[in-house]
Amino acid sequence: MTSDALPDAVSDALQPSDSLWARWRTTPWRDVLRGRLSGSLDYRRAMVGHDLPQPLLQTVDEVVRRTQLWPREKCDVAAELCAHFADGLQAGHTAEELQKSFGSTRESATLIRRAKLRCRPWLWHIRHRTWQAMAVLALALAAIWSVLLIRFVTAKPTITFDLVADYDKESRAIPEEDRAWPLYREGLVRLSQEELRGYKFPVLGALKTGPSDPHWPEARQYLIEHEDAVEWFLRATSKPELGFINRDPENAGWLAAREYGGWETYNGPDTHGYFIVLAQAQDMRFVLQFLYGACHAAAEDGDGPRLVTLFTALLRIPDHARQAFDGFMADLVAFSFLRGTSDLITSEVLEHPELFTDANLQQLAQQLHRVLGGRPFEFRWTGERRLVEDYIQHAFSDDGNGNGRFTPAGFQELKEVTVGYVVSDKFPVLAWIPNIPESGMADSLQQTLFNLSGAAVLPMVADRRTVRAKWLELDQLRQQAFSNIHGQAAVDSYEDAIQEIMDSPSLRRRFLPVAVMLGGVWYHEEIRLLGRQLSATNLRHDAAIVAIALEQYRRRTGEWPDDLALLTPDLLAEVPRDLYAVDDAPLTYRVVDGRPLLYSVGPNRQDDGGTTAGDGKSFWEAEDGDWVLLPPREPAR
């Protein structure tokens, strides 16, 4: 028998394959490099030199295949088994006896494999154990990830209140005859979109500035053309409540003019608190501009009664603007309105005193004392707290005990608020998470990636109770910082607390919603200026009241008083305090060149002799110089 073929008794299935691919797989590399496809690692070739019955050859073949060893090891096993059976036959045993004594091929293959594996090099054992450990770790991670994925996709926010609907409910409770908004709206719809935005109408700026503006003649003509809008605005200011309803079909015309879409979608049912639009408060700026222009026109015409009527209307607008929202955003708008109106009253009383009777002056003083509910003016924070609670309910699940976990909706909302904001540096976990697709087969992969990445980030974010507690803690510091007018202590406390989170990657992940909302997208770098705006509102309001008292004193005595104390208590309840004076001293007053000079020492808390910073900035932007209240500054164009 040659070495090229097995005995005739061997079936074709046990013959070595002569195909090119089979020879390639069973040829040692040294033979391949020599250009020979020897196929010497085919264990069936190792069986060639043994004249064994087919049952024994089949047993050898089955055992060798089951060992799943390396080709060279299989050759050695095949040769050893063939030699074992050949020795048995030579000793006089039959093939049946040898097979029976050999036992199970499966067990034999297992034992042989174990023995061969133990004899392999130690480097193979290290690599093998490493792969085993990695496989176990991968399975453990897959199991953990599966649990996290299930927890992530099943986390749903529990919405217990609709913030906009709650506000609308309060407005609907106001009797219709007491609502100002329908009247404001009637006036606003008479203005085109271009007029409201001021694209082609520089005269809108002239309405506030008055006769000193080069566009004032055009502005006066513009007022005449829109006299009906002004009358609607005046009627609106006579109402005690704003009464704005967000989801009101009556707003359709106004919203169309402002290009805000349909009334159904304006602050619709799915609107989260931080995305509420306060267009009604914004548009009241145009109401203010029109009434400012009407005031300048009345003063120019010498129409005192008309001017007093307009001042009365203007002093009611801050209250209406403030009713748009019970938080500091609406307060900023209202305070801005009050500063402008206070300056205008101050200017007209001192420049055109002949337009006012004593009764008019007394009436204006009383109205100034009543505006915005009286002094002191402060930022409200009820609405800010409601916004926090609204965000929490939209972003976290609720287990019924005040706790829960971050939800896919929460991640998606953070993705939306960071649109256009570079998040990869401070919030890389958000950069990992793709946006949720709207629809389509092509987006199914994106949805899967969102779920997988969100599930991985979920354990990094603290639970509902912890995030809420941290947010409210920072919000309290934020309120104090916004209301701060003395020094930097409150501002520093808030900024340090925010910076502690932003400087720590682990805290940024743990308090991800807080970090994004307070420390990222909506962080106020000039937060101290908000406190200054608050103090400027109080001081300029004081200046208007003092200006009226000064004019009343001048009418009685024929001259300006040398000291504000002479105005008390008959014309002035008390001399206003300087909010920035170190010793809580009153505002500084004296008569210069026959005109009253009234000023605060300003944020630097040093008396600069009534000299302003001179850089054209607003009060609250300048670091140096005094805040001159009388005479009032020219209205900004």
Secondary structure, DSSP 8 states (H G I E B T S, - for coil): --TTS--TTS-GGGS---SHHHHHHTS-HHHHHTT----TT-HHHHTTT----HHHHHHHHHHHHHH---HHHHHHHHHHHHHHHHHHHHTT--HHHHHHHH--HHHHHHHHHHHHHHTS-HHHHHHHHHHHHHHHHHHHHHHHHHHHHHHHHH--------HHHHHHHHHHTS-GGGBSHHHHHHHHTTS-HHHHHTSS-THHHHHHH-TTSTTHHHHHHHHHHTHHHHHHHHHHHTSSB----SS-GGGHHHHHHTT---TTTTT-TT--GGG---HHHHHHHHHHHHHHHHHHHHHHHT-HHHHHHHHHHHTTHHHHHHTT-SSHHHHHHHHHHHHHHHHHHHHHHHH-GGG--HHHHHHHHHHHHHGGGSSS-----HHHHHHHHHHHHHHB---SSS---B-HHHHHHHHHHTTTS--TTT-HHHHHS-----S-GGGHHHHHHHHHHHHHHGGGS--HHHHHHHHHHHHHHHHHHHT--SSSHHHHHHHHHHHHHHT-HHHHHHTHHHHHIIIIIT--TTTHHHHHHHHHHHHHHHHHHHHHHHHHHHHHHSS--SSGGGGTTTT-SS--B-TT-TT--B-EEEEETTEEEEEE-TTTT---TT----SS--GGG-SSS-EEEES------
